[in-house]
Amino acid sequence: MNQSRYARTARPARVFAWASAAAAMAMAFGAHAATEIRVWHALTPHNAKVFEDLVKEFNRSNSDAKVKLKAFKSTAEIEKAIKAAKSRDDKPHLAQLEENRAPDGGARSFVQPLHALLATHPIKNAKWFVSGSNAFAHDSKGRLIAFPYMAEVPVMFYNIDAFKKANLAPPPQRSWSGLQDQLVTLANNGSRSCPLTSDQPVSINLENLAAVNKQPYTSEGNGLKGRGTPAFLFDVMYVRHLSMMISWVRSELMVKPEFNEMATKRFAQGECAVLLSVSGNIGEFRSASKLNFGVTGLPYYPEITKEPGNPFLSGSALWVVAGQSKESDNASAAFLSFLAQPKQAAQWHQETGYLPVTQQAFEATGDSYYKKLDKWSTLVASHGGTADDAARGFRVKNYPEIRDMFHQQLTHALAGNQPAMTTLKSASTEAGKIMKR
């Protein structure tokens, strides 16, 4: 009787055990089949949300690969974390890193050039928006070394309502002298607390002062024809310009450079009439309910060039981290291919303000998006062809360190602590020392 009772209870237990084992095997197989792609990024909250939505769409539609995101405060933190990772499991497969302007197009031993991955995993039918003539995310042979997903350009944002309140017809004047006259009017008619602000002092007052005025930023063809140790020859144009910027801060036409998102937040809240910043803020500004704004190009000096040139491309890209398995590379390529498809790429461009990844994404973006953004369509289109010599980009050894030094020098000068000529001479001399390290 006891034996019979044991027989009746043992069979269901065995069935349960087999079922559990089968479920475990299925889970193990599923985990193996879905290759995890670790992606590290340092996007702003708005752009991070757009990216997260695209990742969710990829994960829902793909059973072979799953993307896992990890957010950092800055791309510098990401680079430091990758270098500190000691095993393959600690490293990301794709990482958002800044363009570091290194002479060889990268100088990062821990990455695999994108063109090497695309050689075995081509993204079909994709015509890249940024051509190989532009140094951004390309090597000296014009090959992509990173996925140009966060490419952006500096632009001039303006508050349409602030201009109307001051009885000024938007957009702002693109000559620096004409803009100065408008800032005086804006300050006297409703925008006294913040006629103009910027969070990009080096980009606006050094790098793109050259590019937009079609002047060389450094010697040796902006470093593209040398060994990465060109000279910074800050001539009369720079001295005059920085002197004017110092006077603007002193007369309160321009707020001192503001960081940690302060400048962009103030503009989004309608406090500032003009903002000189990067196009990657467009998506956030479009989502600001009470902000009526437009986009136009950076100011220039008509005395130097009849027509303004393009600014340098800036921003960051998704870099493929080297040393991963074949399965991981397959999965990373599948994810990048997904991001490059016209629907997803157009969504990314429209909802962030980064340049289109492909020509197809630009063509898929209609007039309904551009019509409220003034000159943004024209500015975007200008970067889709062959870059001219002044705007191709530049290569300088140890440039991230040099840029930090430039930032400190400009901040010191704009605070009224040092004249323009002294600042620029000191910056040029120190840059030469840093390049030799």
C-alpha positions as CSV (number, residue, x, y, z in Angstrom):
1,M,0.0,0.0,0.0
2,N,2.8,2.3,0.9
3,Q,4.6,1.2,-2.3
4,S,1.5,2.0,-4.3
5,R,1.1,5.3,-2.8
6,Y,4.8,6.1,-3.6
7,A,4.3,5.1,-7.2
8,R,1.4,7.4,-7.6
9,T,3.3,10.4,-6.3
10,A,6.7,9.7,-7.9
11,R,5.6,10.0,-11.5
12,P,4.3,13.6,-11.3
13,A,7.5,14.5,-9.5
14,R,9.6,13.0,-12.3
15,V,7.4,14.8,-14.9
16,F,7.9,18.1,-13.1
17,A,11.7,17.5,-12.9
18,W,11.9,16.8,-16.6
19,A,9.7,19.9,-17.4
20,S,11.9,22.0,-15.2
21,A,15.0,20.8,-16.9
22,A,13.5,21.4,-20.3
23,A,12.6,24.9,-19.3
24,A,16.1,25.6,-18.0
25,M,17.5,24.3,-21.3
26,A,15.2,26.5,-23.3
27,M,16.2,29.5,-21.2
28,A,19.9,28.7,-21.6
29,F,19.5,28.3,-25.4
30,G,17.5,31.5,-25.6
31,A,20.2,33.4,-23.6
32,H,22.9,32.0,-25.9
33,A,20.9,32.8,-29.1
34,A,20.2,36.4,-28.1
35,T,23.7,37.9,-28.1
36,E,23.9,40.9,-25.7
37,I,25.3,44.1,-27.0
38,R,26.5,46.5,-24.3
39,V,26.3,50.1,-25.4
40,W,27.7,52.9,-23.3
41,H,26.6,56.5,-23.9
42,A,26.7,60.0,-22.4
43,L,23.6,61.5,-24.1
44,T,21.6,64.4,-22.7
45,P,18.4,63.3,-21.0
46,H,16.2,64.3,-24.0
47,N,18.5,62.5,-26.6
48,A,18.9,59.6,-24.3
49,K,15.2,59.0,-24.2
50,V,15.1,59.1,-28.0
51,F,17.9,56.5,-28.1
52,E,16.2,54.3,-25.5
53,D,13.0,54.2,-27.6
54,L,15.0,53.1,-30.7
55,V,16.8,50.4,-28.6
56,K,13.5,49.1,-27.3
57,E,12.2,48.9,-30.9
58,F,15.4,47.0,-32.0
59,N,15.1,44.6,-29.0
60,R,11.4,43.9,-29.8
61,S,12.1,43.2,-33.4
62,N,15.3,41.1,-33.1
63,S,15.5,37.7,-31.4
64,D,19.2,37.2,-32.1
65,A,20.6,40.3,-30.3
66,K,19.6,42.5,-27.4
67,V,21.0,45.9,-26.6
68,K,21.8,46.8,-23.0
69,L,22.4,50.5,-22.4
70,K,24.6,52.1,-19.7
71,A,24.6,55.8,-19.2
72,F,27.6,57.9,-18.1
73,K,28.0,61.6,-17.2
74,S,30.5,62.3,-20.0
75,T,32.3,60.7,-22.9
76,A,35.5,61.2,-21.0
77,E,34.2,58.9,-18.3
78,I,33.4,56.3,-20.9
79,E,36.9,56.4,-22.3
80,K,38.4,56.1,-18.9
81,A,36.1,53.2,-18.0
82,I,37.0,51.3,-21.2
83,K,40.7,51.6,-20.5
84,A,40.1,50.4,-16.9
85,A,38.1,47.3,-18.0
86,K,40.3,44.2,-17.6
87,S,38.2,41.5,-19.2
88,R,36.0,41.2,-22.2
89,D,32.9,41.0,-20.0
90,D,33.7,44.4,-18.5
91,K,33.9,46.2,-21.9
92,P,31.1,47.6,-24.0
93,H,30.7,46.5,-27.6
94,L,29.8,50.0,-28.8
95,A,30.7,53.3,-27.0
96,Q,29.9,56.9,-27.6
97,L,33.3,58.8,-27.8
98,E,34.2,62.3,-28.7
99,E,36.1,63.1,-31.9
100,N,39.6,63.5,-30.5
101,R,41.2,65.1,-33.6
102,A,44.2,62.7,-33.4
103,P,46.5,62.7,-36.4
104,D,45.8,59.1,-37.3
105,G,42.0,59.6,-37.1
106,G,41.7,57.8,-33.8
107,A,44.8,57.0,-31.7
108,R,42.6,54.6,-29.6
109,S,44.2,51.1,-29.4
110,F,41.0,49.7,-27.9
111,V,38.8,50.3,-30.9
112,Q,38.2,48.5,-34.2
113,P,37.7,50.9,-37.1
114,L,34.2,50.8,-38.4
115,H,35.3,50.2,-42.0
116,A,36.9,46.9,-40.8
117,L,33.6,45.7,-39.4
118,L,31.7,46.9,-42.4
119,A,34.0,45.0,-44.7
120,T,32.4,41.8,-43.5
121,H,29.1,43.2,-42.4
122,P,28.1,45.9,-44.9
123,I,25.1,48.1,-44.3
124,K,23.3,47.6,-47.5
125,N,22.1,50.6,-49.6
126,A,23.3,53.1,-47.1
127,K,24.7,56.3,-48.6
128,W,26.5,58.1,-45.8
129,F,25.5,61.7,-45.4
130,V,28.9,63.0,-44.3
131,S,31.4,62.2,-47.1
132,G,34.9,60.9,-46.7
133,S,36.2,64.4,-47.6
134,N,35.3,65.4,-44.1
135,A,37.8,64.3,-41.3
136,F,35.0,63.8,-38.8
137,A,34.9,60.0,-38.0
138,H,37.1,59.3,-41.0
139,D,40.7,58.4,-41.4
140,S,43.2,60.0,-43.9
141,K,42.0,57.6,-46.6
142,G,38.3,58.8,-46.2
143,R,37.2,55.5,-44.5
144,L,34.8,55.5,-41.6
145,I,36.5,54.8,-38.3
146,A,33.3,55.2,-36.3
147,F,29.5,55.4,-36.8
148,P,28.8,59.1,-37.1
149,Y,25.6,59.0,-35.0
150,M,26.1,62.1,-32.9
151,A,27.6,64.4,-35.5
152,E,26.5,68.0,-34.8
153,V,27.4,71.5,-35.8
154,P,27.5,74.8,-33.8
155,V,24.6,77.1,-34.7
156,M,22.9,80.3,-33.6
157,F,19.5,79.8,-31.9
158,Y,17.2,82.7,-31.4
159,N,14.0,83.4,-29.5
160,I,11.4,84.6,-32.0
161,D,9.2,86.1,-29.3
162,A,12.1,88.1,-27.8
163,F,12.9,89.6,-31.3
164,K,9.3,90.5,-31.9
165,K,9.1,92.1,-28.4
166,A,12.1,94.3,-29.3
167,N,10.5,95.2,-32.7
168,L,13.3,93.3,-34.5
169,A,12.6,91.1,-37.5
170,P,14.1,87.7,-37.1
171,P,16.5,86.0,-37.8
172,P,19.5,87.7,-36.2
173,Q,22.1,89.4,-38.3
174,R,24.9,87.0,-39.3
175,S,27.6,89.7,-39.3
176,W,29.1,90.2,-35.8
177,S,28.7,93.9,-36.0
178,G,25.1,93.7,-37.1
179,L,24.4,91.2,-34.3
180,Q,25.9,93.5,-31.8
181,D,23.5,96.3,-32.8
182,Q,20.6,93.9,-32.4
183,L,21.8,92.7,-29.0
184,V,21.8,96.3,-27.8
185,T,18.1,96.6,-28.9
186,L,17.2,93.3,-27.3
187,A,18.9,94.3,-24.0
188,N,16.9,97.5,-24.0
189,N,13.6,95.9,-24.8
190,G,13.0,92.9,-22.6
191,S,16.1,90.8,-22.7
192,R,18.4,92.7,-20.3
193,S,19.2,89.7,-18.1
194,C,20.4,87.6,-21.1
195,P,20.7,89.1,-24.6
196,L,23.2,86.3,-25.6
197,T,24.8,83.3,-24.0
198,S,26.9,80.4,-25.1
199,D,28.3,77.1,-23.7
200,Q,30.9,76.7,-26.5
201,P,33.6,79.3,-26.0
202,V,36.4,77.4,-27.8
203,S,34.2,76.3,-30.7
204,I,32.7,79.8,-31.3
205,N,35.7,82.0,-30.6
206,L,38.6,79.9,-31.9
207,E,37.8,76.8,-33.9
208,N,34.9,78.0,-35.9
209,L,35.9,81.7,-36.0
210,A,38.4,80.2,-38.5
211,A,36.1,77.8,-40.4
212,V,33.1,80.1,-40.8
213,N,35.4,82.9,-42.0
214,K,37.1,80.4,-44.4
215,Q,40.5,80.8,-42.7
216,P,42.9,78.1,-41.5
217,Y,42.7,77.1,-37.9
218,T,46.2,75.9,-37.8
219,S,49.2,75.6,-40.1
220,E,49.9,72.5,-42.3
221,G,46.5,72.6,-43.8
222,N,44.8,72.5,-40.4
223,G,47.1,69.7,-39.4
224,L,45.8,67.4,-42.2
225,K,49.0,67.6,-44.1
226,G,51.5,67.3,-41.3
227,R,52.3,65.1,-38.3
228,G,49.8,66.6,-36.0
229,T,52.0,69.3,-34.5
230,P,50.9,72.4,-36.5
231,A,51.2,76.0,-35.1
232,F,48.3,78.0,-33.9
233,L,48.8,81.4,-35.5
234,F,46.1,83.6,-33.8
235,D,46.3,86.7,-36.0
236,V,44.6,90.1,-35.9
237,M,41.1,88.5,-36.7
238,Y,41.3,86.6,-33.4
239,V,42.6,89.5,-31.4
240,R,39.8,91.8,-32.7
241,H,37.2,89.2,-32.1
242,L,38.2,88.2,-28.6
243,S,38.5,91.9,-27.7
244,M,34.9,92.4,-28.8
245,M,33.7,89.4,-26.9
246,I,35.4,90.8,-23.7
247,S,33.6,94.1,-24.3
248,W,30.3,92.3,-24.8
249,V,30.6,90.6,-21.4
250,R,31.6,93.8,-19.7
251,S,28.6,95.7,-21.2
252,E,26.3,92.7,-20.4
253,L,25.4,92.0,-24.0
254,M,26.7,88.5,-23.5
255,V,26.6,86.4,-20.4
256,K,29.8,84.8,-19.4
257,P,30.1,81.2,-20.8
258,E,27.8,78.9,-18.8
259,F,28.2,75.2,-18.4
260,N,26.5,72.1,-16.9
261,E,23.5,72.7,-19.2
262,M,22.9,76.2,-17.6
263,A,23.0,78.1,-20.9
264,T,20.7,75.6,-22.8
265,K,18.3,75.5,-19.9
266,R,18.0,79.3,-19.7
267,F,17.4,79.4,-23.4
268,A,14.8,76.6,-23.3
269,Q,13.0,78.5,-20.5
270,G,12.8,81.7,-22.6
271,E,15.3,83.8,-20.6
272,C,17.9,84.4,-23.3
273,A,17.3,85.9,-26.7
274,V,20.3,84.3,-28.5
275,L,22.2,81.2,-27.8
276,L,25.4,80.0,-29.6
277,S,25.5,76.2,-29.1
278,V,25.4,72.9,-30.9
279,S,22.6,71.5,-33.1
280,G,22.2,68.5,-30.8
281,N,19.9,70.7,-28.6
282,I,17.3,71.1,-31.3
283,G,15.2,68.2,-30.1
284,E,15.1,69.4,-26.5
285,F,14.2,72.9,-27.6
286,R,11.4,71.6,-29.9
287,S,9.9,69.8,-26.8
288,A,9.9,72.9,-24.7
289,S,6.3,73.9,-24.7
290,K,6.6,77.7,-24.4
291,L,9.7,78.2,-26.6
292,N,9.3,79.7,-30.0
293,F,12.7,79.6,-31.6
294,G,14.6,79.5,-34.9
295,V,18.0,78.3,-36.1
296,T,20.5,80.0,-38.3
297,G,24.3,79.9,-39.0
298,L,27.0,81.3,-36.8
299,P,28.0,84.9,-37.3
300,Y,31.0,85.9,-39.5
301,Y,33.0,88.9,-40.6
302,P,32.0,90.2,-44.1
303,E,35.4,92.1,-44.1
304,I,37.1,88.7,-44.2
305,T,34.8,86.6,-46.4
306,K,32.0,87.6,-48.6
307,E,30.0,84.5,-47.8
308,P,30.2,82.5,-44.5
309,G,31.7,79.0,-44.7
310,N,30.6,75.9,-42.9
311,P,31.7,75.2,-39.3
312,F,33.6,72.2,-38.4
313,L,31.6,69.0,-37.7
314,S,31.9,68.2,-34.0
315,G,30.2,65.9,-31.5
316,S,30.7,62.2,-31.0
317,A,30.2,58.8,-32.6
318,L,29.6,55.2,-31.8
319,W,32.9,53.4,-31.8
320,V,33.3,49.6,-32.1
321,V,35.3,48.3,-29.2
322,A,37.9,45.7,-30.3
323,G,38.5,42.2,-28.9
324,Q,35.0,41.0,-29.0
325,S,33.7,37.6,-30.2
326,K,32.5,36.9,-33.8
327,E,29.0,36.6,-32.5
328,S,29.2,40.0,-30.7
329,D,30.6,41.7,-33.9
330,N,27.7,40.2,-35.8
331,A,25.2,41.6,-33.3
332,S,26.8,45.0,-33.2
333,A,26.7,45.2,-37.0
334,A,23.0,44.2,-36.9
335,F,22.3,47.0,-34.4
336,L,24.2,49.7,-36.4
337,S,22.4,48.5,-39.6
338,F,19.1,49.0,-37.8
339,L,20.0,52.5,-36.7
340,A,21.1,53.4,-40.3
341,Q,17.8,52.4,-41.9
342,P,15.9,55.5,-43.2
343,K,13.0,55.4,-40.8
344,Q,15.1,55.1,-37.7
345,A,17.8,57.4,-38.9
346,A,15.3,60.1,-39.9
347,Q,13.6,59.8,-36.5
348,W,17.0,60.3,-34.8
349,H,17.9,63.3,-36.9
350,Q,14.5,65.0,-36.3
351,E,14.2,64.3,-32.6
352,T,17.7,65.2,-31.6
353,G,19.2,67.8,-34.0
354,Y,22.2,65.6,-34.9
355,L,23.1,65.5,-38.6
356,P,21.5,62.7,-40.6
357,V,23.5,59.4,-40.7
358,T,22.6,58.8,-44.3
359,Q,21.4,60.7,-47.4
360,Q,18.3,58.5,-47.2
361,A,17.5,59.8,-43.8
362,F,17.8,63.4,-45.0
363,E,15.6,62.8,-47.9
364,A,13.0,61.1,-45.7
365,T,12.8,64.3,-43.5
366,G,10.2,66.4,-45.1
367,D,9.5,70.2,-45.1
368,S,7.0,69.9,-42.3
369,Y,9.9,69.3,-39.9
370,Y,12.2,72.0,-41.3
371,K,9.7,74.8,-42.0
372,K,9.6,76.0,-38.3
373,L,13.4,75.9,-37.9
374,D,14.3,78.7,-40.3
375,K,17.7,78.0,-41.9
376,W,18.2,74.5,-40.4
377,S,17.4,72.7,-43.6
378,T,20.0,74.7,-45.6
379,L,22.6,74.3,-42.9
380,V,22.1,70.5,-42.9
381,A,22.2,70.2,-46.7
382,S,25.5,72.2,-46.8
383,H,27.2,69.3,-45.0
384,G,26.0,66.6,-47.3
385,G,28.6,67.3,-50.1
386,T,32.3,67.6,-50.4
387,A,33.8,69.7,-47.6
388,D,36.0,72.6,-48.5
389,D,39.5,72.9,-47.2
390,A,38.7,75.3,-44.3
391,A,35.8,73.1,-43.0
392,R,37.2,69.6,-43.6
393,G,38.3,69.3,-40.0
394,F,41.7,69.4,-38.3
395,R,44.2,67.0,-36.8
396,V,46.3,68.1,-33.8
397,K,48.2,65.9,-31.4
398,N,46.8,65.8,-27.8
399,Y,44.0,68.2,-28.8
400,P,41.6,67.3,-26.0
401,E,44.2,68.6,-23.5
402,I,44.9,71.6,-25.7
403,R,41.1,72.3,-25.9
404,D,40.8,72.3,-22.1
405,M,43.7,74.7,-21.9
406,F,42.0,77.0,-24.5
407,H,38.8,76.9,-22.5
408,Q,40.6,78.0,-19.3
409,Q,42.4,80.8,-21.2
410,L,39.2,82.1,-22.7
411,T,37.2,81.9,-19.5
412,H,40.0,83.9,-17.8
413,A,39.9,86.5,-20.6
414,L,36.1,86.8,-20.8
415,A,36.0,87.4,-17.0
416,G,38.1,90.5,-17.7
417,N,41.3,89.2,-16.1
418,Q,43.5,89.3,-19.2
419,P,43.6,91.2,-22.5
420,A,42.9,89.4,-25.8
421,M,46.4,89.6,-27.2
422,T,48.0,88.2,-24.1
423,T,45.5,85.4,-23.9
424,L,46.0,84.3,-27.5
425,K,49.8,84.5,-27.4
426,S,49.8,82.4,-24.2
427,A,47.3,79.9,-25.6
428,S,49.4,79.5,-28.8
429,T,52.7,79.0,-26.9
430,E,51.2,76.5,-24.4
431,A,49.5,74.5,-27.3
432,G,52.9,74.0,-28.9
433,K,54.2,72.6,-25.6
434,I,51.3,70.2,-25.2
435,M,51.7,68.9,-28.8
436,K,55.3,67.8,-28.0
437,R,54.4,65.7,-25.0
